[in-house]
Amino acid sequence: MPIFRADHIGSLLRPKRLREAFRSGKDLKAIQDESIRDVVRLQQECGLQAITDGEFRRVSYWEKFVRLTKGLEVRDALFTFHDAEGHESKFTAPYVGGKVSRAEPITLDELGFGNNKVTMPAPSTMHFYRHNDWGTAYDSAEAFFKDLGKVYQAEIADLAKAGCRYVQLDEVAVAILCDPAARGKVKDPDRLVDLYIDAINEAVKGRPKGMTIGVHVCRGNYKGMYLSEGGYDSVAERFFSRTNVDHFLLEFDTPRAGGFEPLRFVPKGKGVVLGLVSSKTPLLEKLDLLKRRTDEAARYLSLDQLAISPQCGFASTIGGNPVTEDDQRAKLRLCVDAARAIWR
């Protein structure tokens, strides 16, 4: 079940001084620490109980994981971001350059500021964006995900020892594989969905008692652009029933995400955080609309199994989405206000 009725996805807008410090490298650690304290205070002032460091130690949501894991490197992705106006943008992605192992802790330094939630890219991030070319170090994807799973297992174990009780994995590939256009471009999309479910299960295998795991399903988030569209229908039954996590954080902010009907496949022992508030636009949603849409979702899943959040982070990369810090604050507060109104 969701552990908080109001949640958020993790990444938050980097303040200007932090962006400048990333570029110059000058006093980066000190500015990161100061900025994290400020953004933790922001979340607390908004009434949130799920608190992250804003991903302020990362250039992008997956960059730090790749940088600190042996065997991973960066190359051009085989996909492009786009928006409703037809603008496109290329991007880079992880690439398997050698045998994978955990060189050092990846996210431990993100704790210690009053935050209690840590995010990590899902295992598929290291495979899907270059699915036709992901290196020669492994004879099979299954062997690769076995080694990669050990990295996650060790990281989650260390996070638990440090007091973290909530880890979120950011899953984009499965969302792309909901898109009929994308499914037509890849070989055996259903096999890939099963492969990525198994990879998540391997990553969280043996997780410590008391550790909550959520999976955020995202259609891509880069400066307000996205990678795919399409409802969860084609993957819902397998993904919701077979993925061994506590809850799913799902995008439902636009018609691109489809309807709530696939939620009927979520088992009674799992929950869903409804991503009803957009992090891609400054337009502030109406509280009545959020209440009405939550009621619609509750036709397919018990209200006790639901929570609410923005549909994605506000800054999956250091540049951030086309919203202001005031917009961000208003949307985080709205999630808290909606949760209080819905789950009285």
C-alpha positions as CSV (number, residue, x, y, z in Angstrom):
1,M,0.0,0.0,0.0
2,P,1.2,3.6,-0.4
3,I,2.8,4.7,2.8
4,F,1.9,8.3,2.2
5,R,-1.4,9.7,0.8
6,A,0.5,12.6,-0.7
7,D,3.7,11.6,-2.5
8,H,6.0,13.1,-5.1
9,I,8.3,11.4,-7.6
10,G,11.6,12.7,-6.3
11,S,13.4,15.2,-8.5
12,L,12.9,18.9,-7.9
13,L,14.0,22.1,-9.6
14,R,17.7,22.8,-9.0
15,P,18.2,26.4,-7.9
16,K,20.3,28.6,-10.1
17,R,23.3,28.6,-7.8
18,L,23.3,24.8,-7.9
19,R,23.1,24.6,-11.6
20,E,26.0,27.1,-11.9
21,A,28.0,25.0,-9.4
22,F,27.5,21.9,-11.5
23,R,28.9,23.7,-14.5
24,S,31.9,25.3,-12.8
25,G,32.6,22.5,-10.2
26,K,33.4,25.3,-7.7
27,D,32.2,24.6,-4.1
28,L,29.8,22.0,-5.5
29,K,29.6,19.8,-2.4
30,A,28.9,22.7,-0.1
31,I,26.3,24.2,-2.4
32,Q,24.6,20.8,-2.8
33,D,24.4,20.4,1.0
34,E,22.9,23.9,1.4
35,S,20.5,23.4,-1.5
36,I,19.3,20.0,-0.1
37,R,18.6,21.5,3.3
38,D,16.5,24.2,1.6
39,V,14.6,21.8,-0.6
40,V,13.9,19.4,2.4
41,R,12.5,22.5,4.2
42,L,10.3,23.3,1.2
43,Q,8.8,19.8,1.2
44,Q,8.2,20.0,4.9
45,E,6.5,23.4,4.6
46,C,4.3,22.0,1.9
47,G,3.1,19.3,4.3
48,L,4.7,16.3,2.6
49,Q,5.9,13.3,4.6
50,A,7.7,11.7,1.6
51,I,11.0,13.7,1.6
52,T,13.8,13.4,-1.0
53,D,17.0,15.4,-1.5
54,G,15.5,16.6,-4.9
55,E,18.1,14.5,-6.7
56,F,20.4,17.4,-6.2
57,R,23.6,15.3,-6.4
58,R,22.7,14.1,-9.9
59,V,22.9,15.6,-13.4
60,S,20.0,13.4,-14.4
61,Y,17.9,10.7,-12.7
62,W,20.2,8.0,-13.9
63,E,23.5,9.8,-14.4
64,K,24.9,9.1,-10.9
65,F,23.9,5.4,-10.9
66,V,25.8,4.9,-14.2
67,R,28.8,7.0,-13.1
68,L,29.3,5.0,-9.9
69,T,28.7,1.5,-11.3
70,K,31.5,-0.5,-13.0
71,G,30.8,-1.6,-16.5
72,L,28.3,1.1,-17.4
73,E,29.0,4.1,-19.7
74,V,27.1,6.6,-21.8
75,R,26.2,6.7,-25.5
76,D,23.5,8.2,-27.7
77,A,20.0,6.8,-27.2
78,L,18.0,5.3,-30.0
79,F,14.9,7.3,-29.2
80,T,14.0,11.0,-29.2
81,F,11.9,13.1,-26.9
82,H,9.1,15.1,-28.5
83,D,6.1,17.3,-27.6
84,A,2.6,18.0,-28.9
85,E,4.0,20.7,-31.2
86,G,6.4,18.4,-32.9
87,H,9.6,19.5,-31.3
88,E,12.2,16.8,-30.9
89,S,15.3,16.3,-28.8
90,K,17.9,13.6,-28.8
91,F,19.5,12.3,-25.6
92,T,22.1,10.0,-24.2
93,A,21.6,6.8,-22.4
94,P,23.4,4.1,-20.4
95,Y,25.4,1.5,-22.3
96,V,26.8,-1.8,-21.1
97,G,30.6,-1.5,-21.7
98,G,31.7,-4.4,-19.5
99,K,30.9,-6.7,-16.7
100,V,28.8,-4.8,-14.1
101,S,29.5,-4.5,-10.4
102,R,29.0,-2.1,-7.6
103,A,32.2,0.0,-7.3
104,E,31.0,2.0,-4.3
105,P,27.7,3.2,-2.6
106,I,25.6,5.1,-5.1
107,T,22.9,6.9,-3.1
108,L,24.0,6.7,0.5
109,D,25.2,10.3,0.4
110,E,21.7,11.5,-0.5
111,L,20.5,10.7,3.1
112,G,21.1,12.6,6.3
113,F,19.2,15.8,5.7
114,G,15.8,14.8,7.2
115,N,14.8,13.0,4.0
116,N,13.4,9.5,4.0
117,K,13.0,8.5,0.4
118,V,15.6,7.6,-2.2
119,T,15.0,7.1,-5.9
120,M,17.0,5.0,-8.4
121,P,16.6,4.3,-12.2
122,A,14.9,0.9,-12.8
123,P,17.2,-1.8,-14.2
124,S,15.6,-1.5,-17.7
125,T,17.2,2.0,-18.0
126,M,20.6,0.3,-18.5
127,H,19.2,-1.8,-21.4
128,F,16.2,-0.5,-23.3
129,Y,17.4,2.8,-24.8
130,R,20.0,1.0,-26.9
131,H,18.2,-2.4,-27.0
132,N,19.7,-3.2,-30.4
133,D,23.2,-2.5,-29.2
134,W,23.9,-2.9,-25.5
135,G,27.4,-4.3,-25.5
136,T,29.2,-7.7,-25.8
137,A,30.1,-8.3,-22.2
138,Y,27.1,-10.6,-21.7
139,D,25.8,-13.5,-23.8
140,S,22.2,-12.8,-22.6
141,A,20.2,-10.0,-21.1
142,E,19.2,-12.4,-18.3
143,A,22.9,-12.8,-17.3
144,F,23.4,-9.0,-17.4
145,F,20.3,-8.3,-15.2
146,K,21.6,-11.0,-12.7
147,D,24.8,-9.0,-12.2
148,L,23.0,-5.7,-12.2
149,G,20.5,-7.0,-9.7
150,K,23.4,-7.6,-7.2
151,V,24.2,-3.9,-7.5
152,Y,20.6,-2.9,-6.5
153,Q,20.5,-5.5,-3.7
154,A,23.7,-4.2,-2.1
155,E,22.6,-0.6,-2.4
156,I,19.1,-1.3,-0.9
157,A,20.7,-3.2,1.9
158,D,23.0,-0.3,2.7
159,L,20.2,2.2,2.5
160,A,18.2,0.2,5.0
161,K,21.1,0.1,7.4
162,A,21.4,3.9,7.1
163,G,17.7,4.2,8.1
164,C,16.0,4.6,4.7
165,R,12.7,2.9,4.5
166,Y,11.4,3.9,1.1
167,V,13.0,3.3,-2.3
168,Q,11.5,4.2,-5.6
169,L,12.6,2.7,-8.9
170,D,11.9,4.9,-12.0
171,E,10.7,2.7,-14.9
172,V,10.4,4.2,-18.3
173,A,10.8,1.2,-20.7
174,V,7.6,-0.5,-19.7
175,A,5.7,2.7,-20.2
176,I,7.2,3.1,-23.7
177,L,6.2,-0.5,-24.4
178,C,2.6,0.6,-23.8
179,D,2.8,2.8,-26.9
180,P,1.6,1.0,-30.1
181,A,4.0,3.0,-32.2
182,A,7.0,2.0,-30.0
183,R,5.9,-1.6,-29.8
184,G,6.0,-1.8,-33.6
185,K,9.6,-0.7,-33.6
186,V,11.1,-3.2,-31.2
187,K,11.5,-7.0,-31.5
188,D,9.1,-9.0,-29.3
189,P,7.9,-6.2,-27.0
190,D,6.0,-8.6,-24.7
191,R,9.2,-10.5,-24.0
192,L,10.9,-7.2,-23.1
193,V,8.1,-6.4,-20.6
194,D,8.6,-9.8,-18.9
195,L,12.3,-9.3,-19.0
196,Y,12.0,-6.0,-17.2
197,I,9.6,-7.3,-14.6
198,D,12.0,-10.1,-13.8
199,A,14.8,-7.5,-13.6
200,I,12.9,-5.4,-11.0
201,N,12.2,-8.5,-9.0
202,E,15.9,-9.5,-9.1
203,A,16.9,-6.0,-8.0
204,V,14.6,-6.0,-4.9
205,K,15.1,-9.7,-4.1
206,G,15.9,-10.2,-0.4
207,R,15.1,-6.6,0.5
208,P,15.3,-5.9,4.2
209,K,12.2,-6.1,6.4
210,G,10.5,-2.8,6.6
211,M,11.7,-1.4,3.3
212,T,8.9,-0.2,1.1
213,I,9.5,-0.3,-2.7
214,G,7.5,1.7,-5.2
215,V,7.9,1.7,-9.0
216,H,7.2,4.9,-10.9
217,V,6.1,4.3,-14.5
218,C,7.1,7.3,-16.6
219,R,6.6,8.1,-20.3
220,G,9.7,10.2,-20.3
221,N,10.3,13.7,-18.9
222,Y,12.8,16.1,-20.4
223,K,12.1,19.9,-20.3
224,G,8.4,19.2,-20.5
225,M,8.7,16.7,-23.4
226,Y,7.9,13.0,-23.4
227,L,9.0,9.7,-25.2
228,S,5.7,7.8,-25.6
229,E,2.0,7.7,-25.1
230,G,-0.7,5.0,-24.6
231,G,-2.6,3.5,-21.7
232,Y,-1.4,0.7,-19.5
233,D,-3.8,-1.9,-21.0
234,S,-1.2,-4.0,-22.9
235,V,1.0,-4.5,-19.8
236,A,-1.3,-4.1,-16.8
237,E,-2.2,-7.6,-15.9
238,R,1.4,-8.9,-16.0
239,F,3.1,-5.8,-14.6
240,F,0.8,-5.2,-11.7
241,S,0.5,-8.8,-10.6
242,R,4.0,-10.1,-11.2
243,T,6.2,-7.1,-10.1
244,N,7.2,-7.8,-6.4
245,V,6.8,-4.2,-5.1
246,D,4.5,-2.5,-2.7
247,H,2.9,0.1,-4.9
248,F,3.1,1.8,-8.3
249,L,3.3,5.5,-9.0
250,L,1.5,6.0,-12.3
251,E,1.1,8.9,-14.7
252,F,-2.5,10.0,-15.3
253,D,-2.1,13.7,-16.0
254,T,-3.1,13.7,-19.7
255,P,-5.1,11.5,-22.1
256,R,-1.8,10.1,-23.2
257,A,-1.9,7.9,-20.2
258,G,-5.2,6.3,-21.0
259,G,-8.0,5.6,-18.6
260,F,-8.2,4.0,-15.1
261,E,-9.6,0.7,-16.3
262,P,-6.2,-1.2,-16.1
263,L,-6.2,-0.6,-12.3
264,R,-8.6,-3.5,-12.0
265,F,-5.5,-5.7,-12.4
266,V,-3.7,-4.3,-9.3
267,P,-3.9,-7.0,-6.5
268,K,-5.5,-6.2,-3.2
269,G,-2.1,-6.2,-1.4
270,K,-0.6,-3.5,-3.6
271,G,-1.3,0.2,-4.0
272,V,-1.3,3.0,-6.6
273,V,-0.2,6.6,-6.3
274,L,-2.2,8.5,-8.9
275,G,0.0,11.0,-10.8
276,L,-2.8,13.5,-11.4
277,V,-0.8,16.7,-11.1
278,S,1.4,17.6,-14.1
279,S,5.0,18.6,-13.5
280,K,5.4,19.6,-17.1
281,T,3.2,22.7,-17.2
282,P,2.6,25.6,-14.8
283,L,-1.1,25.4,-15.1
284,L,-2.4,24.5,-11.6
285,E,-5.0,21.8,-11.5
286,K,-8.3,22.3,-9.6
287,L,-8.9,20.5,-6.4
288,D,-12.4,19.5,-7.4
289,L,-11.0,17.9,-10.5
290,L,-8.4,15.9,-8.5
291,K,-11.2,14.7,-6.2
292,R,-13.4,13.7,-9.1
293,R,-10.6,11.8,-10.9
294,T,-9.7,10.0,-7.7
295,D,-13.3,8.9,-7.4
296,E,-13.2,7.6,-11.0
297,A,-10.0,5.6,-10.2
298,A,-11.7,4.2,-7.1
299,R,-14.3,2.4,-9.3
300,Y,-11.5,0.0,-10.2
301,L,-9.4,-0.1,-7.0
302,S,-10.3,0.5,-3.4
303,L,-9.8,4.1,-2.2
304,D,-7.7,2.7,0.6
305,Q,-5.2,1.5,-2.0
306,L,-4.8,4.9,-3.6
307,A,-2.7,8.1,-3.0
308,I,-1.9,11.2,-5.1
309,S,1.2,12.8,-6.5
310,P,2.6,14.8,-9.5
311,Q,2.9,12.5,-12.5
312,C,6.6,12.8,-12.6
313,G,9.6,14.7,-11.1
314,F,10.0,18.4,-11.8
315,A,13.6,18.0,-13.0
316,S,14.6,14.6,-14.3
317,T,17.7,16.4,-15.7
318,I,19.5,19.4,-14.3
319,G,17.8,21.8,-16.7
320,G,14.3,21.0,-15.2
321,N,10.8,21.4,-16.6
322,P,9.3,24.6,-17.9
323,V,7.8,25.6,-14.5
324,T,9.0,28.0,-11.8
325,E,9.9,27.2,-8.2
326,D,6.6,28.9,-7.2
327,D,4.7,26.6,-9.6
328,Q,6.5,23.6,-8.1
329,R,5.6,24.7,-4.5
330,A,2.0,25.3,-5.5
331,K,1.7,21.8,-7.1
332,L,3.3,20.0,-4.1
333,R,0.9,21.8,-1.7
334,L,-2.0,20.9,-4.0
335,C,-1.1,17.2,-3.6
336,V,-1.2,17.6,0.1
337,D,-4.4,19.6,0.1
338,A,-6.0,17.0,-2.2
339,A,-4.9,14.1,0.0
340,R,-6.4,15.8,3.1
341,A,-9.7,16.4,1.3
342,I,-10.0,12.9,-0.1
343,W,-8.7,10.8,2.7
344,R,-10.2,12.6,5.7
